[in-house]
Amino acid sequence: MKRSAKTHIWHQRHANDFYVQKATKEGYRSRAAFKLMEIVDRDRLVHAGMRIVDLGSAPGGWCQIVSERLHTDGRLNGHLLAIDILPMVPVKGVEFLHGDFTDDAVLADFVARLDGHPLDLVLSDIAPNLSGILMTDQARAYDLAEMALAFAVQRLRPEGVFLIKVFQGAGFEVFLRQIRAAFKTVTTRKPKASRDESTEVYLLARGVREGVSD
Ligand SMILES: C[S@@+](CC[C@H](N)C(=O)[O-])C[C@H]1O[C@@H](n2cnc3c(N)ncnc32)[C@H](O)[C@@H]1O
C-alpha cells in the first residue's frame, strides 16, 4: 500500500477514534491523556504537594492530567516540570522547558530547575519521530528510554515512582532487565485507551534500589 493511502487510513481512523473524540469534547490535547488518567487514578500516583517531571510532554495531555490533580481549590500544590523538543502551548501550573532532553546543556538547565529537590514521580512518554524503519525507530526509542531511566534513578527520592511507555519488540527484554535491576518493583500496565494492536505498554517502577544511583 502507498504511503499516502496509509496516511489517509490513519487520519480517518484517528478522527473516528472514541478517545480522540472524547479528548476533543473534554478539552484534552491528546488521547494519551486517557491512558495516563487510568494509570494515575488506579495506582494513585499523584498527590498534592508532589514534585513531578514529564519527559516528552508535548502537546501536553499528560501535563493536563497531572496539573488537574495537583490543583486543590484552584491553587497549585506541587511542582510539575516538563520538557519537549517541540514547543508546547502552556498548561496551567506547568513549568515547561523547550529543548532536547539528550543535549547535555539542556539537561543541565532542566536539572537546575529542580533546585536540588528529589522527585516523587518521573513520567516518560518520550518517543522519537518515526523514520518508518522499524529497527532504527526501536533503537532510538530505547536510547531515549535508557536516558529517561538514568534520569529517574538519579533524581527520584528512594521511594519514588517512575512510569514509562515502551514498545514490546527488539530491546524490550533488555530494558525490562535494566529497569528491574534499578527498581524494587516493576509492573506492567496496558490502559483501555491503548489500542490492542499497539505494542506499547507502560512500565510502573517503584522504589529505587539502594546503590544504583551512585
Ligand atoms: C507521544 S509524544 C508525548 C505525548 C504527551 N505525553 C501527551 O500526552 O501529550 C512523545 C514526545 O516526545 C518528544 N521527544 C522526542 N524526542 C525528544 C527529545 N530528545 N527531547 C525532548 N522531547 C522529545 C516528542 O517531541 C513528542 O512530543
The ligand as an SDF file (V2000), in Angstrom:
LIG
                    3D

 27 29  0  0  0  0  0  0  0  0999 V2000
    3.9950   10.5040   22.4150 C   0  0  0  0  0  0  0  0  0  0  0  0
    4.5260   12.1530   22.4550 S   0  0  0  0  0  0  0  0  0  0  0  0
    4.0900   12.6750   24.0800 C   0  0  0  0  0  0  0  0  0  0  0  0
    2.6260   12.9110   24.2620 C   0  0  0  0  0  0  0  0  0  0  0  0
    2.3110   13.5330   25.6020 C   0  0  0  0  0  0  0  0  0  0  0  0
    2.5560   12.6050   26.6970 N   0  0  0  0  0  0  0  0  0  0  0  0
    0.8800   13.9720   25.6840 C   0  0  0  0  0  0  0  0  0  0  0  0
    0.0840   13.3750   26.4270 O   0  0  0  0  0  0  0  0  0  0  0  0
    0.5380   14.9660   25.0430 O   0  0  0  0  0  0  0  0  0  0  0  0
    6.2670   11.9800   22.5750 C   0  0  0  0  0  0  0  0  0  0  0  0
    7.0100   13.2800   22.6750 C   0  0  0  0  0  0  0  0  0  0  0  0
    8.4120   13.0250   22.8860 O   0  0  0  0  0  0  0  0  0  0  0  0
    9.0980   14.1450   22.3490 C   0  0  0  0  0  0  0  0  0  0  0  0
   10.5420   13.9170   22.1970 N   0  0  0  0  0  0  0  0  0  0  0  0
   11.1540   13.0410   21.3530 C   0  0  0  0  0  0  0  0  0  0  0  0
   12.4820   13.1350   21.4500 N   0  0  0  0  0  0  0  0  0  0  0  0
   12.7240   14.0950   22.3910 C   0  0  0  0  0  0  0  0  0  0  0  0
   13.9230   14.6420   22.9290 C   0  0  0  0  0  0  0  0  0  0  0  0
   15.1280   14.2240   22.5200 N   0  0  0  0  0  0  0  0  0  0  0  0
   13.8270   15.6050   23.8620 N   0  0  0  0  0  0  0  0  0  0  0  0
   12.6060   16.0400   24.2830 C   0  0  0  0  0  0  0  0  0  0  0  0
   11.4490   15.5570   23.8000 N   0  0  0  0  0  0  0  0  0  0  0  0
   11.4970   14.5940   22.8630 C   0  0  0  0  0  0  0  0  0  0  0  0
    8.3860   14.3770   21.0250 C   0  0  0  0  0  0  0  0  0  0  0  0
    8.6530   15.6620   20.5180 O   0  0  0  0  0  0  0  0  0  0  0  0
    6.9210   14.1400   21.4130 C   0  0  0  0  0  0  0  0  0  0  0  0
    6.2530   15.3390   21.6650 O   0  0  0  0  0  0  0  0  0  0  0  0
  1  2  1  0
  2  3  1  0
  2 10  1  0
  3  4  1  0
  4  5  1  0
  5  6  1  0
  5  7  1  0
  7  8  2  0
  7  9  1  0
 10 11  1  0
 11 12  1  0
 11 26  1  0
 12 13  1  0
 13 14  1  0
 13 24  1  0
 14 15  1  0
 14 23  1  0
 15 16  2  0
 16 17  1  0
 17 18  1  0
 17 23  2  0
 18 19  1  0
 18 20  2  0
 20 21  1  0
 21 22  2  0
 22 23  1  0
 24 25  1  0
 24 26  1  0
 26 27  1  0
M  CHG  2   2   1   9  -1
M  END
$$$$
